[in-house]
């Protein structure tokens, strides 16, 4: 009789171990601190040089959305209103992306502009919700030559 009981024990241990391993594969953080660290993405530094090609422009557009979403997420407005503000702040980058990809074709430019704005809205909504859920901030900023990088629009206002 005791052998039957011990015979089932390894199966239970194996099942528990399997569940533990599967749980570890989800990548889910443990606890609030781990959750906050996992949900927030490090904000990109502000660019000083204009993108030279469509790929760099796409990266710059995403960085703009990331930075402005984190900055504006603290607003008490609903997420859709914040997304509209983020799109407004990144309008130049969205327009420049469409222009670079269309390469002078006005019809293609209208198509890409609509697609990039749709994708940018989705990305901004994700970043706003991410920032609110994780209480994400824009710090730490990339340090350039011993000083924090300042966005051009803030540098002009300071002077």
C-alpha positions, 0 to 999 in steps of 0.5 A, a space after each residue: 500500500 505505501 508503495 502506491 502512494 509513493 508511486 503517485 508522488 513523483 507524478 505530482 512533483 513532475 506536474 508541479 515542476 512542469 507548471 512552474 516551468 510553463 509559468 516561467 516561460 510567460 515572461 510575466 514579472 513578479 510583483 509591482 516593482 518587477 511589473 513596472 520595470 518590465 512594462 516601461 521601455 527606456 525612452 529614446 534620446 532626442 535626435 539632433 540630426 534629421 533622418 537621412 532615409 525612410 528607415 531612419 525616419 520611421 525610427 524617428 517617428 516611433 521615437 517621437 510617439 514614444 517620448 510624447 506619449 510618455 510625456 502626455 500620459 500624465 494628463 487626466 484626459 482619456 487615452 484617445 484625447 492624449 493620443 490625438 495630442 501625441 499625433 499632433 506633436 508628431 505630425 511633422 514626423 508622420 508627414 515626413 515619413 509619408 513624403 520619404 516613402 512616396 518619393 514624389 508620387 502624390 497619390 502614394 503620399 496620401 496613401 502612406 500618410 493615411 497608413 502611417 497616421 493609423 499605425 501611429 495612433 495605434 502605437 501612441 495608444 499603446 505607449 499612453 496605456 503603457 506609461 499609465 500602467 507602469 507609471 513610466 517616465 522619460 528618465 533616464 535620458 541619454 547623456 551626451 557630452 556630460 549633459 542631458 540631451 534637450 529637445 530642440 523645441 525646449 532649447 529654444 524656449 529656454 533661451 
